[in-house]
Amino acid sequence: MAVKTARQELMRRLMVVLIVLVIGGFGASIFGVVKVQLINGEEYRAVAENNQLRDTVVSAERGVIYDCNMKVLAKSASAYKIYVKPNLIGNDENVRKKIVQRLSEILDMTEEKVRNKTLYTDKNYIVIKSKVETGQKEKVSEFMDETVRAISAQTGKLADIPISRYIGIDPDVKRYYPYSSFAASVIGFTGSDDVGLSGLELQYNSTLTGTPGRIITAQNGGLHSNSMPIEYESIYDAKQGTSLVLTIDEVVQRYLEKSLKQAYIDAHAQAAYGIVMDVKTGAILALANEGDFDLNNPFEIANSEAKTKIDDIKEKDKRSEALQSAQYAQWRNRAISDSYEPGSVFKLFTLSAALDEKVVTPETKYTCGGSIRIANRRISCWRHAGHGTQDLTHGLMNSCNPFFITVGQRLGQEKFFKYFEAFGFTERTGIDLPAEAKPVAGVTYHPLETMSIVNLASSSFGQSFQITPIQMINAIAAIGNDGKLMKPYIVAKTLDEKGNVISETKPTVRRQVIAESTASTVQSMMEQVVIAGTGKNGYVAGYRVAGKTGTSEKLSLRDESGNKRYVASFGCFAPANDARIAILIAIDDPKGQINGGQIAAPVAAEVIQNTMVYLNVEPQYTQEELAKLDTRAPNLVGMSVESASKQLTGGGYKVKVIGNGKSVKSQIPAYKQSLPKNGIVILYTQEQAKAQKSVVPNLLNLTITQANQKAIDSGFNIKISGNTLNSSELISYKQSEAPGTELEYASTITIYFKSNSGVNEIE
């Protein structure tokens, strides 16, 4: 009985131990479940989702940037991302080697860079390269069709595994600029992440940026996860950003860029910039900085001379620093971000203030003896001998410094500063472009509180303070706009992806700066500057240009030889009596000829002439201009050679007959085509006669008479561009067709003339 009891006790104890063990094990399992689900649940879920789902962001297309006529200036287009799956490559160096070699070759990347991206073996998606174009993408696709010897995830044995198991292609977008360097400093560019870095791309980045899409792909679990069938893929389409329609006109912009580039080259300048503005609205029709870069390759230095200097730097850190500095310099929009001493163009605002305050009239006289003393300072006129006695109109035409110092003194500091402020020189214009320079009292201009009479004197003729080009043209346009100062703008409207208008910019009048009657008086005086004053090279027949020249000394800067440096400029609007467009041209640090009347005014004249014709502004010629205009060729076809020749020579034209026939079968210039006074006409006497050609001569540095005779001797007509009212002093400085070019007989070559007499402001 005792034995039985002992056995029962032993069995009881064993059962207790067994129960404890079972309960303990079950408890541990429960604790494990609790720990996974509650304590570390988020962590494990993230790992599971990472292995089971691949969530790929699809870049959205940025909005399109159009010019005012809906020409595309910037757009996004389809591109591709090439990615690898490092977790599948793992430690298989055979797979890694083949992928690294081929992708680096196809994508123009270093093997080191590709290899490093394949080493993130805990990741199932690493982008090798974004914004890949179709050609490279197709080569990658071909590579994906190949195989590589690797361990099969299914059998665990070596097998020929498709490359497509380890790499893939996703959709992407890339920003394109169809016209490369066109309006580069205005449009700007984006970085590798499709975020705007300069220009409008930066200013309107949030507007242009679209909403990204997503591709969510389900995958088998495990280390060697593969994408599951297509029904397990969810696609959320990207939404395009808002588009911009600019005030920039592609045609006017090209006129400005072309003329500015040639002036920059001819002047061997440090920089050149120009702006064309709609006077009545403040809309910017064109804005150019010579030396603009390729928007499709913005980090490449466009200036070959600067690039060579950088490449010659041996020390890596210094070369990198020089490269970065050169990049920032070429991206800089000087017309918005830089300030300069305006020089004599500023006399327009001293004049406007004085007339508005009635302290002078156009007939006010002053005798210039070559200098003037203000306090303890003697300030010279640019013409050391002086201008003698002149009225205010001629003082402006001659750009006489002492006269305008006197006008400024009559105004006094308080009234002068009142108009300085009213014309907008103490504040930003508010143009919708980034990095507009901010005027700073006591730094960029003299505040009223500390303005001495010497400060007033120098300021009266545009020295000792600085303004921005955009401030200057906005103020000039206010005079042309009957005294109303506008807010300049460059984005006319925004559009949704279907082309519907979201918003539209309305012209904004900031204030009436001067009376309409004052503005009218200044307009007339400015027109005289262009007809017979320092601005005569800005003259355009039929369009009544009103303008003012400027040649300002860069007071704080000298060149390497210690010589003074200048900014040559010309500000104007046309027509003088009903202004449509205002133009500012500035050439920074020119060599050789340095006066605004010599090198900036001719650029403005070219732009005005081309732009007015393009905008269909009807010219209004004076009788003197009409007498010098080209005529239209008469219809000579069918006439006898003798009669045609007699008619032409009687009209003062030269004749060249080609062929032995008796009657005229064809002619050049053709009927109603432009025929210059005293030009040449070619008469062909055979049907379908082979056109005769001649070589264009060098027609530079000649008077009108000399150029015309030399052209006719070579069988060409010329079209004269320049101030023919002063034809006796004009010299040719540019021709439309390069010397040595072969052209058909009687073709017309445009010759650009300018005067070097009476246009100086620096002797």
NORQUIHU-V13492 format. One record per residue. N is the residue number from 1. RES is the residue in one small letter. D_CENTER is the distance of its C-alpha to the mean C-alpha in whole Angstrom. Layout:
n->N res->RES d_center->D_CENTER
n->N res->RES d_center->D_CENTER
This chain:
n->1 res->m d_center->112
n->2 res->a d_center->110
n->3 res->v d_center->108
n->4 res->k d_center->107
n->5 res->t d_center->106
n->6 res->a d_center->104
n->7 res->r d_center->102
n->8 res->q d_center->101
n->9 res->e d_center->100
n->10 res->l d_center->98
n->11 res->m d_center->96
n->12 res->r d_center->95
n->13 res->r d_center->94
n->14 res->l d_center->92
n->15 res->m d_center->91
n->16 res->v d_center->89
n->17 res->v d_center->87
n->18 res->l d_center->86
n->19 res->i d_center->85
n->20 res->v d_center->83
n->21 res->l d_center->81
n->22 res->v d_center->80
n->23 res->i d_center->79
n->24 res->g d_center->77
n->25 res->g d_center->76
n->26 res->f d_center->75
n->27 res->g d_center->74
n->28 res->a d_center->71
n->29 res->s d_center->70
n->30 res->i d_center->69
n->31 res->f d_center->68
n->32 res->g d_center->65
n->33 res->v d_center->64
n->34 res->v d_center->64
n->35 res->k d_center->62
n->36 res->v d_center->60
n->37 res->q d_center->59
n->38 res->l d_center->59
n->39 res->i d_center->58
n->40 res->n d_center->56
n->41 res->g d_center->55
n->42 res->e d_center->51
n->43 res->e d_center->51
n->44 res->y d_center->53
n->45 res->r d_center->51
n->46 res->a d_center->48
n->47 res->v d_center->49
n->48 res->a d_center->51
n->49 res->e d_center->48
n->50 res->n d_center->46
n->51 res->n d_center->48
n->52 res->q d_center->48
n->53 res->l d_center->45
n->54 res->r d_center->41
n->55 res->d d_center->39
n->56 res->t d_center->35
n->57 res->v d_center->32
n->58 res->v d_center->30
n->59 res->s d_center->26
n->60 res->a d_center->25
n->61 res->e d_center->22
n->62 res->r d_center->19
n->63 res->g d_center->18
n->64 res->v d_center->16
n->65 res->i d_center->13
n->66 res->y d_center->13
n->67 res->d d_center->12
n->68 res->c d_center->15
n->69 res->n d_center->17
n->70 res->m d_center->17
n->71 res->k d_center->15
n->72 res->v d_center->14
n->73 res->l d_center->11
n->74 res->a d_center->12
n->75 res->k d_center->16
n->76 res->s d_center->19
n->77 res->a d_center->22
n->78 res->s d_center->25
n->79 res->a d_center->26
n->80 res->y d_center->29
n->81 res->k d_center->30
n->82 res->i d_center->33
n->83 res->y d_center->35
n->84 res->v d_center->39
n->85 res->k d_center->42
n->86 res->p d_center->43
n->87 res->n d_center->46
n->88 res->l d_center->47
n->89 res->i d_center->47
n->90 res->g d_center->49
n->91 res->n d_center->50
n->92 res->d d_center->51
n->93 res->e d_center->49
n->94 res->n d_center->50
n->95 res->v d_center->48
n->96 res->r d_center->45
n->97 res->k d_center->45
n->98 res->k d_center->45
n->99 res->i d_center->42
n->100 res->v d_center->40
n->101 res->q d_center->40
n->102 res->r d_center->39
n->103 res->l d_center->36
n->104 res->s d_center->35
n->105 res->e d_center->35
n->106 res->i d_center->34
n->107 res->l d_center->31
n->108 res->d d_center->30
n->109 res->m d_center->31
n->110 res->t d_center->34
n->111 res->e d_center->37
n->112 res->e d_center->37
n->113 res->k d_center->34
n->114 res->v d_center->36
n->115 res->r d_center->39
n->116 res->n d_center->39
n->117 res->k d_center->37
n->118 res->t d_center->41
n->119 res->l d_center->43
n->120 res->y d_center->42
n->121 res->t d_center->45
n->122 res->d d_center->46
n->123 res->k d_center->43
n->124 res->n d_center->43
n->125 res->y d_center->39
n->126 res->i d_center->36
n->127 res->v d_center->33
n->128 res->i d_center->33
n->129 res->k d_center->29
n->130 res->s d_center->27
n->131 res->k d_center->24
n->132 res->v d_center->26
n->133 res->e d_center->26
n->134 res->t d_center->29
n->135 res->g d_center->30
n->136 res->q d_center->30
n->137 res->k d_center->32
n->138 res->e d_center->34
n->139 res->k d_center->36
n->140 res->v d_center->36
n->141 res->s d_center->38
n->142 res->e d_center->40
n->143 res->f d_center->41
n->144 res->m d_center->42
n->145 res->d d_center->45
n->146 res->e d_center->46
n->147 res->t d_center->49
n->148 res->v d_center->50
n->149 res->r d_center->53
n->150 res->a d_center->53
n->151 res->i d_center->56
n->152 res->s d_center->56
n->153 res->a d_center->56
n->154 res->q d_center->59
n->155 res->t d_center->61
n->156 res->g d_center->60
n->157 res->k d_center->61
n->158 res->l d_center->59
n->159 res->a d_center->57
n->160 res->d d_center->54
n->161 res->i d_center->51
n->162 res->p d_center->48
n->163 res->i d_center->45
n->164 res->s d_center->44
n->165 res->r d_center->46
n->166 res->y d_center->44
n->167 res->i d_center->40
n->168 res->g d_center->38
n->169 res->i d_center->35
n->170 res->d d_center->33
n->171 res->p d_center->30
n->172 res->d d_center->27
n->173 res->v d_center->23
n->174 res->k d_center->20
n->175 res->r d_center->17
n->176 res->y d_center->15
n->177 res->y d_center->12
n->178 res->p d_center->13
n->179 res->y d_center->11
n->180 res->s d_center->10
n->181 res->s d_center->7
n->182 res->f d_center->6
n->183 res->a d_center->3
n->184 res->a d_center->3
n->185 res->s d_center->3
n->186 res->v d_center->4
n->187 res->i d_center->6
n->188 res->g d_center->7
n->189 res->f d_center->11
n->190 res->t d_center->14
n->191 res->g d_center->17
n->192 res->s d_center->21
n->193 res->d d_center->22
n->194 res->d d_center->19
n->195 res->v d_center->18
n->196 res->g d_center->15
n->197 res->l d_center->14
n->198 res->s d_center->11
n->199 res->g d_center->8
n->200 res->l d_center->10
n->201 res->e d_center->12
n->202 res->l d_center->13
n->203 res->q d_center->14
n->204 res->y d_center->15
n->205 res->n d_center->17
n->206 res->s d_center->20
n->207 res->t d_center->20
n->208 res->l d_center->18
n->209 res->t d_center->21
n->210 res->g d_center->24
n->211 res->t d_center->27
n->212 res->p d_center->29
n->213 res->g d_center->32
n->214 res->r d_center->35
n->215 res->i d_center->37
n->216 res->i d_center->40
n->217 res->t d_center->43
n->218 res->a d_center->47
n->219 res->q d_center->48
n->220 res->n d_center->52
n->221 res->g d_center->53
n->222 res->g d_center->53
n->223 res->l d_center->52
n->224 res->h d_center->51
n->225 res->s d_center->50
n->226 res->n d_center->48
n->227 res->s d_center->47
n->228 res->m d_center->49
n->229 res->p d_center->49
n->230 res->i d_center->46
n->231 res->e d_center->48
n->232 res->y d_center->47
n->233 res->e d_center->44
n->234 res->s d_center->42
n->235 res->i d_center->38
n->236 res->y d_center->36
n->237 res->d d_center->33
n->238 res->a d_center->30
n->239 res->k d_center->28
n->240 res->q d_center->24
n->241 res->g d_center->22
n->242 res->t d_center->21
n->243 res->s d_center->18
n->244 res->l d_center->15
n->245 res->v d_center->15
n->246 res->l d_center->12
n->247 res->t d_center->13
n->248 res->i d_center->10
n->249 res->d d_center->12
n->250 res->e d_center->11
n->251 res->v d_center->13
n->252 res->v d_center->12
n->253 res->q d_center->9
n->254 res->r d_center->11
n->255 res->y d_center->13
n->256 res->l d_center->11
n->257 res->e d_center->9
n->258 res->k d_center->13
n->259 res->s d_center->14
n->260 res->l d_center->12
n->261 res->k d_center->13
n->262 res->q d_center->16
n->263 res->a d_center->17
n->264 res->y d_center->16
n->265 res->i d_center->18
n->266 res->d d_center->21
n->267 res->a d_center->21
n->268 res->h d_center->21
n->269 res->a d_center->18
n->270 res->q d_center->17
n->271 res->a d_center->14
n->272 res->a d_center->12
n->273 res->y d_center->10
n->274 res->g d_center->10
n->275 res->i d_center->10
n->276 res->v d_center->12
n->277 res->m d_center->15
n->278 res->d d_center->17
n->279 res->v d_center->20
n->280 res->k d_center->23
n->281 res->t d_center->21
n->282 res->g d_center->18
n->283 res->a d_center->15
n->284 res->i d_center->12
n->285 res->l d_center->12
n->286 res->a d_center->8
n->287 res->l d_center->6
n->288 res->a d_center->5
n->289 res->n d_center->6
n->290 res->e d_center->9
n->291 res->g d_center->10
n->292 res->d d_center->7
n->293 res->f d_center->9
n->294 res->d d_center->10
n->295 res->l d_center->10
n->296 res->n d_center->13
n->297 res->n d_center->14
n->298 res->p d_center->12
n->299 res->f d_center->15
n->300 res->e d_center->16
n->301 res->i d_center->16
n->302 res->a d_center->14
n->303 res->n d_center->15
n->304 res->s d_center->19
n->305 res->e d_center->21
n->306 res->a d_center->20
n->307 res->k d_center->20
n->308 res->t d_center->24
n->309 res->k d_center->25
n->310 res->i d_center->24
n->311 res->d d_center->26
n->312 res->d d_center->29
n->313 res->i d_center->29
n->314 res->k d_center->32
n->315 res->e d_center->33
n->316 res->k d_center->31
n->317 res->d d_center->30
n->318 res->k d_center->29
n->319 res->r d_center->27
n->320 res->s d_center->25
n->321 res->e d_center->25
n->322 res->a d_center->23
n->323 res->l d_center->21
n->324 res->q d_center->20
n->325 res->s d_center->19
n->326 res->a d_center->17
n->327 res->q d_center->15
n->328 res->y d_center->14
n->329 res->a d_center->13
n->330 res->q d_center->11
n->331 res->w d_center->9
n->332 res->r d_center->10
n->333 res->n d_center->8
n->334 res->r d_center->10
n->335 res->a d_center->10
n->336 res->i d_center->11
n->337 res->s d_center->13
n->338 res->d d_center->15
n->339 res->s d_center->18
n->340 res->y d_center->19
n->341 res->e d_center->23
n->342 res->p d_center->22
n->343 res->g d_center->25
n->344 res->s d_center->27
n->345 res->v d_center->24
n->346 res->f d_center->26
n->347 res->k d_center->29
n->348 res->l d_center->28
n->349 res->f d_center->28
n->350 res->t d_center->32
n->351 res->l d_center->33
n->352 res->s d_center->32
n->353 res->a d_center->34
n->354 res->a d_center->37
n->355 res->l d_center->37
n->356 res->d d_center->37
n->357 res->e d_center->39
n->358 res->k d_center->42
n->359 res->v d_center->42
n->360 res->v d_center->41
n->361 res->t d_center->41
n->362 res->p d_center->40
n->363 res->e d_center->43
n->364 res->t d_center->43
n->365 res->k d_center->44
n->366 res->y d_center->44
n->367 res->t d_center->45
n->368 res->c d_center->43
n->369 res->g d_center->45
n->370 res->g d_center->42
n->371 res->s d_center->42
n->372 res->i d_center->43
n->373 res->r d_center->44
n->374 res->i d_center->43
n->375 res->a d_center->45
n->376 res->n d_center->46
n->377 res->r d_center->43
n->378 res->r d_center->42
n->379 res->i d_center->39
n->380 res->s d_center->39
n->381 res->c d_center->37
n->382 res->w d_center->35
n->383 res->r d_center->38
n->384 res->h d_center->40
n->385 res->a d_center->43
n->386 res->g d_center->42
n->387 res->h d_center->41
n->388 res->g d_center->45
n->389 res->t d_center->45
n->390 res->q d_center->43
n->391 res->d d_center->42
n->392 res->l d_center->39
n->393 res->t d_center->37
n->394 res->h d_center->37
n->395 res->g d_center->37
n->396 res->l d_center->33
n->397 res->m d_center->33
n->398 res->n d_center->34
n->399 res->s d_center->32
n->400 res->c d_center->35
n->401 res->n d_center->35
n->402 res->p d_center->39
n->403 res->f d_center->39
n->404 res->f d_center->36
n->405 res->i d_center->37
n->406 res->t d_center->40
n->407 res->v d_center->38
n->408 res->g d_center->37
n->409 res->q d_center->40
n->410 res->r d_center->42
n->411 res->l d_center->39
n->412 res->g d_center->40
n->413 res->q d_center->38
n->414 res->e d_center->39
n->415 res->k d_center->37
n->416 res->f d_center->35
n->417 res->f d_center->33
n->418 res->k d_center->34
n->419 res->y d_center->31
n->420 res->f d_center->29
n->421 res->e d_center->29
n->422 res->a d_center->29
n->423 res->f d_center->26
n->424 res->g d_center->24
n->425 res->f d_center->24
n->426 res->t d_center->26
n->427 res->e d_center->23
n->428 res->r d_center->20
n->429 res->t d_center->19
n->430 res->g d_center->18
n->431 res->i d_center->15
n->432 res->d d_center->14
n->433 res->l d_center->11
n->434 res->p d_center->13
n->435 res->a d_center->14
n->436 res->e d_center->15
n->437 res->a d_center->17
n->438 res->k d_center->21
n->439 res->p d_center->23
n->440 res->v d_center->26
n->441 res->a d_center->30
n->442 res->g d_center->31
n->443 res->v d_center->28
n->444 res->t d_center->26
n->445 res->y d_center->28
n->446 res->h d_center->32
n->447 res->p d_center->33
n->448 res->l d_center->36
n->449 res->e d_center->39
n->450 res->t d_center->38
n->451 res->m d_center->37
n->452 res->s d_center->40
n->453 res->i d_center->40
n->454 res->v d_center->39
n->455 res->n d_center->35
n->456 res->l d_center->36
n->457 res->a d_center->36
n->458 res->s d_center->33
n->459 res->s d_center->31
n->460 res->s d_center->32
n->461 res->f d_center->31
n->462 res->g d_center->27
n->463 res->q d_center->28
n->464 res->s d_center->29
n->465 res->f d_center->27
n->466 res->q d_center->23
n->467 res->i d_center->20
n->468 res->t d_center->17
n->469 res->p d_center->15
n->470 res->i d_center->14
n->471 res->q d_center->18
n->472 res->m d_center->18
n->473 res->i d_center->17
n->474 res->n d_center->18
n->475 res->a d_center->22
n->476 res->i d_center->22
n->477 res->a d_center->21
n->478 res->a d_center->24
n->479 res->i d_center->26
n->480 res->g d_center->25
n->481 res->n d_center->26
n->482 res->d d_center->29
n->483 res->g d_center->29
n->484 res->k d_center->27
n->485 res->l d_center->24
n->486 res->m d_center->22
n->487 res->k d_center->20
n->488 res->p d_center->16
n->489 res->y d_center->15
n->490 res->i d_center->12
n->491 res->v d_center->14
n->492 res->a d_center->17
n->493 res->k d_center->19
n->494 res->t d_center->20
n->495 res->l d_center->22
n->496 res->d d_center->24
n->497 res->e d_center->25
n->498 res->k d_center->27
n->499 res->g d_center->25
n->500 res->n d_center->26
n->501 res->v d_center->25
n->502 res->i d_center->25
n->503 res->s d_center->24
n->504 res->e d_center->22
n->505 res->t d_center->21
n->506 res->k d_center->23
n->507 res->p d_center->22
n->508 res->t d_center->24
n->509 res->v d_center->26
n->510 res->r d_center->26
n->511 res->r d_center->29
n->512 res->q d_center->31
n->513 res->v d_center->30
n->514 res->i d_center->32
n->515 res->a d_center->35
n->516 res->e d_center->34
n->517 res->s d_center->36
n->518 res->t d_center->35
n->519 res->a d_center->31
n->520 res->s d_center->33
n->521 res->t d_center->35
n->522 res->v d_center->32
n->523 res->q d_center->30
n->524 res->s d_center->33
n->525 res->m d_center->33
n->526 res->m d_center->29
n->527 res->e d_center->30
n->528 res->q d_center->33
n->529 res->v d_center->30
n->530 res->v d_center->29
n->531 res->i d_center->32
n->532 res->a d_center->34
n->533 res->g d_center->32
n->534 res->t d_center->30
n->535 res->g d_center->27
n->536 res->k d_center->29
n->537 res->n d_center->26
n->538 res->g d_center->24
n->539 res->y d_center->27
n->540 res->v d_center->26
n->541 res->a d_center->29
n->542 res->g d_center->30
n->543 res->y d_center->27
n->544 res->r d_center->29
n->545 res->v d_center->26
n->546 res->a d_center->26
n->547 res->g d_center->25
n->548 res->k d_center->25
n->549 res->t d_center->24
n->550 res->g d_center->24
n->551 res->t d_center->25
n->552 res->s d_center->25
n->553 res->e d_center->27
n->554 res->k d_center->25
n->555 res->l d_center->28
n->556 res->s d_center->28
n->557 res->l d_center->27
n->558 res->r d_center->29
n->559 res->d d_center->28
n->560 res->e d_center->30
n->561 res->s d_center->33
n->562 res->g d_center->33
n->563 res->n d_center->31
n->564 res->k d_center->29
n->565 res->r d_center->26
n->566 res->y d_center->24
n->567 res->v d_center->21
n->568 res->a d_center->21
n->569 res->s d_center->19
n->570 res->f d_center->20
n->571 res->g d_center->20
n->572 res->c d_center->21
n->573 res->f d_center->22
n->574 res->a d_center->23
n->575 res->p d_center->26
n->576 res->a d_center->28
n->577 res->n d_center->30
n->578 res->d d_center->28
n->579 res->a d_center->25
n->580 res->r d_center->22
n->581 res->i d_center->19
n->582 res->a d_center->18
n->583 res->i d_center->16
n->584 res->l d_center->15
n->585 res->i d_center->15
n->586 res->a d_center->15
n->587 res->i d_center->16
n->588 res->d d_center->17
n->589 res->d d_center->21
n->590 res->p d_center->21
n->591 res->k d_center->24
n->592 res->g d_center->27
n->593 res->q d_center->26
n->594 res->i d_center->25
n->595 res->n d_center->25
n->596 res->g d_center->23
n->597 res->g d_center->25
n->598 res->q d_center->25
n->599 res->i d_center->22
n->600 res->a d_center->19
n->601 res->a d_center->21
n->602 res->p d_center->21
n->603 res->v d_center->18
n->604 res->a d_center->18
n->605 res->a d_center->21
n->606 res->e d_center->19
n->607 res->v d_center->16
n->608 res->i d_center->19
n->609 res->q d_center->22
n->610 res->n d_center->19
n->611 res->t d_center->18
n->612 res->m d_center->22
n->613 res->v d_center->23
n->614 res->y d_center->21
n->615 res->l d_center->21
n->616 res->n d_center->25
n->617 res->v d_center->26
n->618 res->e d_center->29
n->619 res->p d_center->30
n->620 res->q d_center->33
n->621 res->y d_center->34
n->622 res->t d_center->37
n->623 res->q d_center->40
n->624 res->e d_center->39
n->625 res->e d_center->36
n->626 res->l d_center->38
n->627 res->a d_center->40
n->628 res->k d_center->38
n->629 res->l d_center->36
n->630 res->d d_center->36
n->631 res->t d_center->38
n->632 res->r d_center->39
n->633 res->a d_center->41
n->634 res->p d_center->44
n->635 res->n d_center->46
n->636 res->l d_center->48
n->637 res->v d_center->49
n->638 res->g d_center->52
n->639 res->m d_center->54
n->640 res->s d_center->56
n->641 res->v d_center->54
n->642 res->e d_center->56
n->643 res->s d_center->55
n->644 res->a d_center->52
n->645 res->s d_center->52
n->646 res->k d_center->54
n->647 res->q d_center->51
n->648 res->l d_center->48
n->649 res->t d_center->50
n->650 res->g d_center->52
n->651 res->g d_center->48
n->652 res->g d_center->47
n->653 res->y d_center->45
n->654 res->k d_center->46
n->655 res->v d_center->47
n->656 res->k d_center->47
n->657 res->v d_center->49
n->658 res->i d_center->49
n->659 res->g d_center->52
n->660 res->n d_center->56
n->661 res->g d_center->56
n->662 res->k d_center->57
n->663 res->s d_center->55
n->664 res->v d_center->51
n->665 res->k d_center->50
n->666 res->s d_center->46
n->667 res->q d_center->44
n->668 res->i d_center->40
n->669 res->p d_center->38
n->670 res->a d_center->40
n->671 res->y d_center->41
n->672 res->k d_center->39
n->673 res->q d_center->36
n->674 res->s d_center->35
n->675 res->l d_center->37
n->676 res->p d_center->37
n->677 res->k d_center->40
n->678 res->n d_center->42
n->679 res->g d_center->40
n->680 res->i d_center->42
n->681 res->v d_center->43
n->682 res->i d_center->44
n->683 res->l d_center->47
n->684 res->y d_center->48
n->685 res->t d_center->51
n->686 res->q d_center->51
n->687 res->e d_center->50
n->688 res->q d_center->47
n->689 res->a d_center->47
n->690 res->k d_center->45
n->691 res->a d_center->42
n->692 res->q d_center->42
n->693 res->k d_center->39
n->694 res->s d_center->39
n->695 res->v d_center->36
n->696 res->v d_center->34
n->697 res->p d_center->35
n->698 res->n d_center->33
n->699 res->l d_center->33
n->700 res->l d_center->31
n->701 res->n d_center->32
n->702 res->l d_center->35
n->703 res->t d_center->36
n->704 res->i d_center->36
n->705 res->t d_center->39
n->706 res->q d_center->39
n->707 res->a d_center->36
n->708 res->n d_center->38
n->709 res->q d_center->41
n->710 res->k d_center->39
n->711 res->a d_center->37
n->712 res->i d_center->40
n->713 res->d d_center->42
n->714 res->s d_center->40
n->715 res->g d_center->40
n->716 res->f d_center->37
n->717 res->n d_center->36
n->718 res->i d_center->33
n->719 res->k d_center->31
n->720 res->i d_center->30
n->721 res->s d_center->27
n->722 res->g d_center->28
n->723 res->n d_center->30
n->724 res->t d_center->33
n->725 res->l d_center->35
n->726 res->n d_center->35
n->727 res->s d_center->36
n->728 res->s d_center->38
n->729 res->e d_center->36
n->730 res->l d_center->33
n->731 res->i d_center->32
n->732 res->s d_center->30
n->733 res->y d_center->27
n->734 res->k d_center->25
n->735 res->q d_center->26
n->736 res->s d_center->25
n->737 res->e d_center->27
n->738 res->a d_center->27
n->739 res->p d_center->31
n->740 res->g d_center->33
n->741 res->t d_center->31
n->742 res->e d_center->34
n->743 res->l d_center->34
n->744 res->e d_center->37
n->745 res->y d_center->39
n->746 res->a d_center->38
n->747 res->s d_center->34
n->748 res->t d_center->32
n->749 res->i d_center->30
n->750 res->t d_center->28
n->751 res->i d_center->28
n->752 res->y d_center->26
n->753 res->f d_center->28
n->754 res->k d_center->28
n->755 res->s d_center->31
n->756 res->n d_center->31
n->757 res->s d_center->34
n->758 res->g d_center->34
n->759 res->v d_center->30
n->760 res->n d_center->30
n->761 res->e d_center->30
n->762 res->i d_center->31
n->763 res->e d_center->34
